[in-house]
Amino acid sequence: MSYVDQNLMNGEQVVYRAKLHWIVFKWAPFWFALAFIALLGSTIEASSTKNPDGHGSTVVVLFAIAGLATIIAYLNYSFSEFAVTNRRVIIKVGTIRRTSLETLLNKVEGVAVAQGLQARLFGYGTIIVNGTGSTKAPFKRISQPFEFRRHVQEQIEANRGQGSVA
């Protein structure tokens, strides 16, 4: 059961869920490509010099880094949750070192979205939840951040129409 589902209040319903963008995996292919290039270079050198040892340890280290980068990205992707409910904004990121934000909609002053050129091209960005009391919590590499913001704003308006946020 997800963090969001475990922490719902009575009568609270999830309206929208977001995930991290696949861009969190960007370093894994880089390290794998570097490892394959090193493997290819090591193989060519070994065949031309009749030295079977070559740079095998470098290749192993690069593949280990690539595997570690993949595992870390997968864990971050899998364990990060972003949700808008009919009462709150709930965000949890991290596995070992966890950061969470649970803010009632009536305490949300705004949700800002920051995107650079690459983020705009690939459809991800940083959301910054501005709460009362000058709390600002940035969360990076969220897929479709404007959609997340729109759902927060819609729920705030829907709750204003009901008179209050419970």
Backbone as a chain_set.jsonl record, in Angstrom:
{"seq": "MSYVDQNLMNGEQVVYRAKLHWIVFKWAPFWFALAFIALLGSTIEASSTKNPDGHGSTVVVLFAIAGLATIIAYLNYSFSEFAVTNRRVIIKVGTIRRTSLETLLNKVEGVAVAQGLQARLFGYGTIIVNGTGSTKAPFKRISQPFEFRRHVQEQIEANRGQGSVA", "coords": {"N": [[0.846, -1.18, 0.0], [0.534, 2.216, -0.789], [2.226, 5.22, 0.386], [0.578, 7.486, 0.271], [-2.016, 6.335, 0.191], [-2.029, 5.052, 2.673], [-2.133, 7.191, 4.399], [-4.488, 8.615, 4.154], [-7.239, 10.617, 5.238], [-10.413, 10.172, 6.968], [-13.013, 10.026, 4.658], [-11.533, 11.272, 2.724], [-10.388, 11.552, -0.623], [-8.349, 10.522, -3.329], [-7.614, 12.644, -5.947], [-5.862, 13.196, -7.988], [-2.832, 11.787, -9.182], [0.671, 12.006, -9.452], [3.888, 11.294, -10.926], [7.471, 10.904, -10.697], [9.43, 12.079, -13.428], [10.637, 10.221, -16.277], [13.169, 11.115, -16.762], [14.798, 10.956, -14.587], [16.316, 8.756, -14.886], [18.433, 9.421, -16.503], [21.27, 9.374, -16.159], [22.056, 6.716, -16.027], [22.08, 5.39, -18.688], [24.202, 6.868, -19.78], [26.442, 6.088, -18.196], [26.43, 3.321, -18.75], [26.939, 3.399, -21.518], [29.509, 4.523, -21.507], [30.849, 2.467, -20.17], [30.567, 0.38, -22.046], [32.016, 1.45, -24.181], [34.55, 1.524, -23.01], [34.856, -1.208, -22.611], [34.877, -2.113, -25.263], [37.169, -0.756, -26.186], [39.063, -1.947, -24.507], [38.903, -4.605, -25.349], [39.742, -4.412, -28.013], [42.345, -3.454, -27.61], [43.413, -5.598, -26.164], [43.341, -7.631, -28.066], [45.064, -6.681, -30.015], [47.526, -6.334, -28.75], [48.043, -8.687, -27.571], [47.629, -8.907, -24.88], [45.768, -10.083, -22.462], [44.764, -8.984, -20.113], [44.398, -6.15, -20.165], [42.298, -3.336, -19.64], [40.511, -4.284, -17.737], [39.628, -3.925, -15.068], [38.815, -1.27, -14.995], [36.636, -1.337, -16.697], [34.904, -3.006, -15.25], [34.458, -1.401, -12.98], [33.163, 0.791, -14.185], [30.843, -0.454, -15.176], [29.754, -1.202, -12.716], [29.239, 1.31, -11.589], [27.312, 2.174, -13.416], [25.283, 0.286, -12.955], [24.68, 0.886, -10.28], [23.8, 3.539, -10.548], [21.478, 3.079, -11.993], [19.942, 1.561, -10.168], [19.633, 3.377, -8.022], [18.205, 5.441, -9.303], [15.894, 4.024, -10.014], [14.845, 3.341, -7.481], [14.336, 5.926, -6.432], [12.427, 6.773, -8.303], [10.403, 4.858, -7.951], [9.636, 5.1, -5.24], [8.732, 7.66, -4.86], [6.013, 9.822, -4.395], [3.256, 11.752, -5.453], [0.426, 13.488, -4.789], [-2.882, 14.792, -5.146], [-5.565, 15.425, -3.149], [-9.052, 15.564, -2.231], [-8.821, 17.169, -0.061], [-6.151, 17.728, 0.641], [-2.659, 18.348, -0.266], [-0.368, 15.915, -0.934], [2.866, 14.816, -0.673], [5.615, 12.707, -1.114], [8.966, 11.939, -1.1], [11.951, 10.043, -1.679], [13.818, 7.29, -0.24], [15.565, 6.107, 1.795], [16.402, 8.496, 3.057], [13.884, 10.403, 3.69], [11.566, 12.806, 2.485], [8.689, 14.543, 3.216], [5.522, 16.074, 2.508], [2.571, 17.274, 3.652], [-0.068, 19.091, 3.166], [-2.876, 20.947, 4.03], [-5.436, 21.948, 1.797], [-6.531, 24.493, 2.243], [-4.407, 25.787, 3.341], [-2.612, 26.153, 1.379], [-1.025, 28.52, -0.478], [-0.175, 28.823, -3.036], [1.02, 27.154, -6.027], [3.947, 26.979, -7.558], [5.614, 26.616, -10.697], [8.643, 25.629, -12.055], [10.657, 25.58, -14.894], [13.281, 24.683, -17.023], [14.759, 24.913, -20.32], [15.291, 22.256, -21.274], [13.612, 20.814, -19.538], [11.104, 21.791, -20.311], [10.981, 20.842, -22.936], [10.922, 18.069, -22.539], [8.812, 17.667, -20.791], [8.753, 17.893, -17.923], [9.304, 19.2, -14.584], [9.977, 21.465, -11.83], [8.06, 21.663, -8.955], [6.879, 24.044, -6.682], [5.557, 24.22, -3.66], [3.792, 26.598, -2.061], [3.093, 27.378, 1.111], [1.069, 28.62, 3.85], [2.607, 30.788, 6.248], [5.049, 31.148, 5.128], [6.232, 28.792, 4.123], [8.042, 27.012, 1.756], [8.274, 24.519, -0.447], [10.276, 22.86, -2.609], [10.001, 20.469, -5.239], [11.603, 18.358, -7.379], [11.86, 17.405, -10.888], [9.283, 16.428, -11.658], [6.819, 14.793, -13.483], [4.759, 16.309, -15.894], [4.161, 18.949, -14.551], [2.454, 21.203, -14.676], [-0.048, 20.128, -14.914], [-0.341, 18.929, -12.418], [-0.357, 21.263, -10.812], [-2.707, 22.451, -11.813], [-4.679, 20.667, -10.921], [-4.445, 20.989, -8.139], [-5.262, 23.665, -7.896], [-7.888, 23.466, -8.885], [-9.08, 21.865, -6.908], [-8.827, 23.509, -4.678], [-10.543, 25.6, -5.41], [-12.934, 24.134, -5.665], [-13.352, 23.401, -3.007], [-13.666, 25.9, -1.848], [-16.092, 26.58, -2.892], [-17.68, 24.872, -1.47], [-17.655, 25.985, 0.96], [-15.741, 25.514, 3.022], [-12.559, 24.03, 3.744], [-12.192, 20.837, 4.839]], "CA": [[0.0, 0.0, 0.0], [1.351, 3.411, -0.943], [2.252, 6.204, 1.473], [-0.616, 8.315, 0.151], [-3.181, 5.544, 0.589], [-1.936, 4.776, 4.112], [-2.296, 8.414, 5.178], [-5.733, 9.321, 3.841], [-8.158, 10.851, 6.351], [-11.772, 9.702, 6.696], [-13.724, 10.778, 3.637], [-10.598, 11.886, 1.777], [-10.24, 10.783, -1.855], [-7.298, 10.979, -4.229], [-8.157, 13.219, -7.173], [-4.825, 13.162, -9.018], [-1.517, 11.28, -8.786], [1.76, 12.287, -10.392], [5.112, 10.524, -10.683], [8.679, 11.519, -11.214], [9.603, 11.91, -14.865], [11.645, 9.214, -16.62], [14.468, 11.772, -16.879], [15.62, 10.582, -13.429], [17.176, 7.657, -15.325], [19.317, 9.913, -17.555], [22.682, 9.061, -15.975], [22.312, 5.282, -16.205], [22.559, 5.087, -20.043], [25.515, 7.486, -19.959], [27.459, 5.225, -17.59], [26.476, 2.07, -19.507], [27.629, 3.682, -22.781], [30.919, 4.68, -21.182], [31.366, 1.138, -19.855], [30.67, -0.374, -23.288], [33.137, 2.011, -24.939], [35.755, 1.03, -22.34], [34.937, -2.645, -22.905], [35.29, -2.224, -26.656], [38.574, -0.351, -26.24], [39.847, -2.97, -23.827], [38.905, -5.79, -26.204], [40.591, -4.112, -29.17], [43.728, -3.391, -27.133], [43.837, -6.942, -25.784], [43.554, -8.445, -29.262], [46.191, -6.169, -30.798], [48.786, -6.443, -28.002], [48.103, -10.04, -26.974], [47.583, -8.733, -23.428], [44.374, -10.334, -22.125], [44.313, -8.249, -18.937], [43.894, -4.857, -20.638], [41.749, -2.415, -18.637], [39.324, -4.984, -17.232], [39.134, -3.364, -13.802], [38.117, -0.028, -15.33], [35.343, -1.74, -17.264], [34.081, -3.51, -14.145], [34.068, -0.244, -12.165], [32.175, 1.57, -14.938], [29.574, -1.201, -15.153], [29.225, -1.111, -11.351], [28.667, 2.652, -11.451], [26.088, 2.192, -14.227], [24.268, -0.478, -12.226], [24.306, 1.654, -9.089], [23.009, 4.683, -11.007], [20.17, 2.55, -12.37], [19.228, 1.167, -8.945], [19.258, 4.591, -7.29], [17.135, 6.108, -10.061], [14.68, 3.212, -9.906], [14.306, 3.504, -6.128], [13.756, 7.271, -6.347], [11.228, 6.798, -9.137], [9.373, 3.981, -7.379], [9.205, 5.475, -3.901], [8.254, 9.04, -4.814], [4.57, 9.927, -4.627], [2.708, 13.1, -5.501], [-1.021, 13.327, -4.898], [-3.815, 15.849, -4.763], [-6.818, 14.832, -2.694], [-10.098, 16.573, -2.096], [-8.529, 17.968, 1.129], [-4.735, 18.024, 0.876], [-1.58, 18.016, -1.185], [0.487, 14.951, -0.25], [4.063, 14.528, -1.459], [6.651, 11.968, -0.398], [10.093, 11.561, -1.94], [13.078, 9.43, -0.991], [13.686, 5.945, 0.305], [16.232, 6.085, 3.093], [16.221, 9.854, 3.568], [12.553, 10.734, 3.18], [10.996, 14.144, 2.658], [7.255, 14.488, 2.932], [4.759, 17.298, 2.677], [1.127, 17.062, 3.692], [-0.605, 20.411, 3.431], [-4.297, 21.139, 3.75], [-5.644, 22.846, 0.664], [-6.763, 25.876, 2.68], [-3.113, 26.336, 3.757], [-1.791, 26.319, 0.185], [-1.168, 29.846, -1.069], [0.07, 28.7, -4.464], [1.947, 26.134, -6.504], [4.745, 27.527, -8.647], [6.275, 25.635, -11.547], [9.889, 26.114, -12.66], [11.116, 24.707, -15.963], [14.285, 25.151, -17.969], [14.482, 24.51, -21.7], [15.223, 20.785, -21.353], [12.411, 20.37, -18.823], [9.938, 22.104, -21.157], [10.985, 19.936, -24.088], [10.614, 16.696, -22.142], [7.574, 17.601, -20.026], [8.898, 17.759, -16.477], [9.669, 20.456, -13.956], [10.008, 21.56, -10.375], [6.919, 22.35, -8.362], [7.177, 24.656, -5.388], [4.307, 24.401, -2.943], [3.876, 27.719, -1.133], [2.085, 27.278, 2.154], [1.012, 29.747, 4.782], [3.762, 30.789, 7.141], [6.208, 31.242, 4.238], [6.852, 27.516, 3.783], [8.203, 26.773, 0.328], [8.865, 23.198, -0.596], [10.469, 22.5, -4.014], [10.112, 19.048, -5.591], [12.169, 18.4, -8.725], [11.693, 16.379, -11.923], [7.936, 15.864, -11.658], [6.208, 14.71, -14.799], [3.579, 17.148, -16.119], [3.95, 19.779, -13.354], [1.317, 22.118, -14.819], [-1.241, 19.321, -14.649], [-0.4, 18.833, -10.959], [-0.786, 22.57, -10.313], [-4.108, 22.655, -12.188], [-5.528, 19.872, -10.025], [-4.441, 21.65, -6.829], [-6.1, 24.86, -8.001], [-9.286, 23.043, -9.028], [-9.565, 21.388, -5.615], [-8.97, 24.684, -3.803], [-11.781, 26.271, -5.833], [-14.077, 23.27, -5.332], [-13.562, 23.486, -1.563], [-14.194, 27.23, -1.546], [-17.512, 26.52, -3.248], [-18.376, 24.128, -0.411], [-17.656, 26.794, 2.172], [-14.51, 25.378, 3.772], [-11.764, 22.824, 3.524], [-12.219, 20.062, 6.091]], "C": [[0.888, 1.239, 0.0], [1.249, 4.328, 0.28], [0.987, 7.054, 1.462], [-1.833, 7.557, 0.655], [-3.192, 5.244, 2.088], [-2.282, 6.002, 4.961], [-3.532, 9.226, 4.814], [-6.588, 9.465, 5.087], [-9.523, 10.279, 5.981], [-12.444, 10.614, 5.676], [-12.832, 11.436, 2.598], [-10.404, 10.965, 0.567], [-9.137, 11.385, -2.707], [-7.943, 11.427, -5.536], [-7.143, 13.077, -8.313], [-3.531, 12.63, -8.414], [-0.515, 11.625, -9.873], [2.951, 11.421, -10.008], [6.309, 11.378, -11.079], [8.75, 11.234, -12.706], [10.697, 10.87, -15.126], [13.049, 9.809, -16.721], [15.376, 11.443, -15.685], [16.585, 9.45, -13.78], [18.276, 8.121, -16.276], [20.788, 9.53, -17.382], [23.004, 7.593, -16.208], [22.779, 4.955, -17.631], [23.935, 5.693, -20.339], [26.614, 6.571, -19.428], [27.563, 3.882, -18.301], [27.206, 2.274, -20.837], [29.132, 3.823, -22.556], [31.563, 3.328, -20.889], [31.531, 0.304, -21.128], [31.816, 0.134, -24.152], [34.452, 1.522, -24.34], [35.95, -0.459, -22.605], [35.421, -2.867, -24.33], [36.766, -1.855, -26.809], [39.488, -1.374, -25.609], [39.968, -4.222, -24.676], [39.82, -5.58, -27.405], [42.061, -4.092, -28.761], [44.253, -4.776, -26.806], [44.13, -7.792, -27.013], [44.771, -7.966, -30.059], [47.523, -6.339, -30.072], [48.992, -7.818, -27.385], [48.186, -9.985, -25.456], [46.137, -8.913, -22.991], [43.853, -9.525, -20.93], [43.718, -6.894, -19.311], [43.477, -3.952, -19.493], [40.473, -3.007, -18.051], [38.761, -4.391, -15.961], [38.373, -2.061, -14.037], [36.714, -0.335, -15.848], [34.401, -2.209, -16.163], [33.579, -2.356, -13.28], [32.998, 0.577, -12.883], [30.827, 0.862, -14.989], [28.938, -1.167, -13.764], [28.581, 0.262, -11.108], [27.354, 2.741, -12.215], [24.961, 1.44, -13.519], [23.768, 0.269, -11.003], [23.441, 2.855, -9.466], [21.594, 4.24, -11.381], [19.34, 2.208, -11.141], [18.756, 2.396, -8.173], [18.114, 5.315, -7.988], [15.823, 5.344, -9.936], [14.038, 3.373, -8.527], [13.668, 4.879, -5.954], [12.45, 7.347, -7.115], [10.085, 6.022, -8.47], [8.808, 4.479, -6.056], [8.742, 6.923, -3.768], [6.78, 9.079, -5.176], [4.139, 11.386, -4.537], [1.209, 12.946, -5.701], [-1.746, 14.598, -4.484], [-5.083, 15.122, -4.351], [-7.87, 15.94, -2.638], [-9.873, 17.463, -0.87], [-7.099, 18.456, 1.254], [-3.883, 17.838, -0.367], [-0.654, 17.103, -0.391], [1.645, 14.609, -1.179], [5.044, 13.787, -0.563], [7.732, 11.575, -1.39], [11.179, 10.942, -1.075], [12.757, 8.058, -0.446], [14.288, 5.886, 1.702], [16.07, 7.435, 3.78], [14.943, 10.403, 2.942], [12.193, 12.178, 3.478], [9.523, 14.038, 2.329], [6.626, 15.847, 3.217], [3.295, 16.904, 2.633], [0.509, 18.381, 4.121], [-2.079, 20.454, 3.094], [-4.455, 22.163, 2.635], [-5.874, 24.291, 1.091], [-5.491, 26.534, 3.204], [-2.174, 26.537, 2.573], [-2.069, 27.693, -0.413], [-0.942, 29.803, -2.578], [1.009, 27.55, -4.768], [2.661, 26.733, -7.707], [5.389, 26.393, -9.423], [7.507, 26.291, -12.161], [10.345, 25.088, -13.694], [12.202, 25.401, -16.765], [13.904, 24.662, -19.36], [14.341, 23.001, -21.835], [13.956, 20.267, -20.688], [11.154, 20.646, -19.645], [9.844, 21.143, -22.33], [10.526, 18.527, -23.716], [9.41, 16.563, -21.222], [7.731, 17.31, -18.542], [9.279, 19.111, -15.898], [9.722, 20.341, -12.45], [8.745, 22.262, -9.928], [7.352, 22.876, -7.001], [5.847, 24.955, -4.732], [4.519, 25.493, -1.909], [2.728, 27.606, -0.14], [2.083, 28.505, 3.032], [2.186, 29.651, 5.752], [5.063, 30.767, 6.381], [6.939, 29.92, 4.018], [6.873, 27.361, 2.269], [8.94, 25.454, 0.17], [9.017, 22.859, -2.082], [10.614, 20.986, -4.196], [10.456, 18.976, -7.067], [11.787, 17.186, -9.577], [10.342, 15.67, -11.881], [7.383, 15.898, -13.072], [4.932, 15.553, -14.836], [3.252, 18.053, -14.912], [2.761, 20.737, -13.465], [-0.006, 21.403, -14.577], [-1.437, 19.165, -13.136], [-0.933, 20.137, -10.372], [-2.267, 22.815, -10.611], [-5.047, 21.891, -11.26], [-5.561, 20.461, -8.612], [-5.376, 22.847, -6.863], [-7.576, 24.505, -8.128], [-9.867, 22.591, -7.688], [-9.728, 22.537, -4.622], [-10.276, 25.396, -4.136], [-13.017, 25.441, -5.479], [-14.382, 23.344, -3.843], [-14.067, 24.862, -1.144], [-15.689, 27.272, -1.84], [-18.336, 25.789, -2.209], [-18.378, 24.885, 0.899], [-16.39, 26.7, 2.967], [-13.813, 24.108, 3.368], [-11.719, 22.071, 4.838], [-11.02, 19.186, 6.198]], "O": [[1.886, 1.29, 0.719], [0.323, 4.227, 1.085], [0.394, 7.313, 2.51], [-2.6, 8.083, 1.462], [-4.258, 5.189, 2.7], [-2.681, 5.861, 6.117], [-3.607, 10.411, 5.138], [-6.659, 8.547, 5.904], [-9.766, 9.941, 4.822], [-12.438, 11.836, 5.827], [-13.33, 12.093, 1.684], [-10.273, 9.751, 0.718], [-9.003, 12.606, -2.797], [-8.715, 10.689, -6.149], [-7.523, 12.863, -9.465], [-3.173, 12.971, -7.287], [-0.817, 11.545, -11.063], [3.012, 10.883, -8.903], [6.171, 12.428, -11.707], [8.184, 10.25, -13.183], [11.577, 10.666, -14.29], [14.026, 9.062, -16.761], [16.59, 11.631, -15.764], [17.556, 9.211, -13.061], [18.997, 7.28, -16.815], [21.491, 9.376, -18.38], [24.139, 7.267, -16.557], [23.803, 4.288, -17.777], [24.736, 5.1, -21.063], [27.598, 6.308, -20.119], [28.663, 3.349, -18.447], [28.001, 1.427, -21.243], [29.932, 3.299, -23.331], [32.691, 3.07, -21.309], [32.527, -0.403, -21.275], [32.514, -0.658, -24.786], [35.367, 1.147, -25.074], [37.076, -0.918, -22.799], [36.279, -3.716, -24.574], [37.52, -2.558, -27.481], [40.575, -1.641, -26.122], [41.032, -4.839, -24.716], [40.585, -6.473, -27.77], [42.917, -4.634, -29.459], [45.397, -5.103, -27.124], [45.068, -8.59, -27.004], [45.436, -8.772, -30.709], [48.557, -6.476, -30.726], [50.014, -8.071, -26.746], [48.735, -10.883, -24.818], [45.342, -7.984, -23.133], [42.642, -9.394, -20.752], [42.647, -6.532, -18.824], [44.196, -3.809, -18.504], [39.474, -2.307, -17.891], [37.544, -4.353, -15.783], [37.392, -1.783, -13.348], [35.74, 0.324, -15.482], [33.226, -1.843, -16.151], [32.411, -2.333, -12.891], [32.03, 1.011, -12.258], [29.783, 1.502, -14.861], [27.714, -1.11, -13.648], [27.515, 0.359, -10.5], [26.386, 3.319, -11.72], [23.822, 1.905, -13.49], [22.57, 0.282, -10.723], [22.461, 3.155, -8.784], [20.626, 4.952, -11.113], [18.154, 2.536, -11.084], [17.612, 2.448, -7.721], [17.162, 5.751, -7.34], [14.763, 5.947, -9.77], [12.821, 3.524, -8.423], [12.579, 4.989, -5.391], [11.474, 7.922, -6.632], [8.944, 6.485, -8.436], [7.622, 4.296, -5.783], [8.397, 7.363, -2.671], [6.35, 8.448, -6.142], [4.589, 12.141, -3.675], [0.771, 12.339, -6.678], [-1.304, 15.355, -3.619], [-5.615, 14.306, -5.103], [-7.596, 17.097, -2.958], [-10.632, 18.406, -0.648], [-6.843, 19.476, 1.895], [-4.311, 17.263, -1.368], [-0.203, 17.465, 0.696], [1.445, 14.174, -2.313], [5.28, 14.173, 0.582], [7.445, 10.946, -2.409], [11.316, 11.269, 0.104], [11.599, 7.706, -0.221], [13.58, 5.639, 2.678], [15.654, 7.51, 4.936], [14.944, 10.82, 1.784], [12.469, 12.703, 4.556], [9.149, 13.505, 1.285], [7.109, 16.639, 4.026], [2.841, 16.271, 1.68], [0.555, 18.746, 5.296], [-2.488, 20.049, 2.006], [-3.694, 23.126, 2.549], [-5.465, 25.217, 0.39], [-5.498, 27.732, 3.486], [-1.061, 27.035, 2.742], [-3.196, 27.997, -0.805], [-1.457, 30.647, -3.312], [1.702, 27.04, -3.888], [2.049, 26.966, -8.749], [5.676, 25.333, -8.867], [7.42, 27.384, -12.721], [10.413, 23.891, -13.415], [12.062, 26.565, -17.141], [12.843, 24.065, -19.547], [13.384, 22.516, -22.438], [13.297, 19.374, -21.221], [10.238, 19.823, -19.671], [8.757, 20.683, -22.679], [9.824, 17.873, -24.487], [9.017, 15.443, -20.898], [6.937, 16.568, -17.964], [9.546, 20.058, -16.638], [9.537, 19.268, -11.878], [8.393, 23.322, -10.446], [8.098, 22.222, -6.272], [5.101, 25.826, -5.178], [5.324, 25.342, -0.99], [1.556, 27.721, -0.499], [2.992, 29.333, 2.963], [2.689, 28.562, 6.033], [6.094, 30.398, 6.943], [8.142, 29.92, 3.753], [5.863, 27.551, 1.592], [10.083, 25.304, 0.602], [8.022, 22.598, -2.757], [11.27, 20.315, -3.4], [9.705, 19.465, -7.911], [11.446, 16.117, -9.072], [10.268, 14.453, -12.049], [7.472, 16.911, -13.765], [4.124, 15.508, -13.908], [2.178, 17.928, -14.322], [2.127, 21.05, -12.457], [-0.966, 22.002, -14.092], [-2.558, 19.256, -12.636], [-1.842, 20.128, -9.542], [-2.997, 23.327, -9.762], [-6.088, 22.41, -10.859], [-6.604, 20.432, -7.959], [-6.194, 23.024, -5.96], [-8.425, 25.174, -7.539], [-11.017, 22.898, -7.372], [-10.66, 22.537, -3.817], [-11.032, 25.756, -3.234], [-14.029, 25.988, -5.041], [-15.55, 23.349, -3.453], [-14.823, 24.972, -0.179], [-16.455, 27.92, -1.126], [-19.534, 26.036, -2.067], [-19.036, 24.471, 1.853], [-15.967, 27.698, 3.55], [-14.395, 23.228, 2.734], [-11.257, 22.607, 5.846], [-10.87, 18.462, 7.182]]}, "num_chains": 1, "name": "protein.A"}
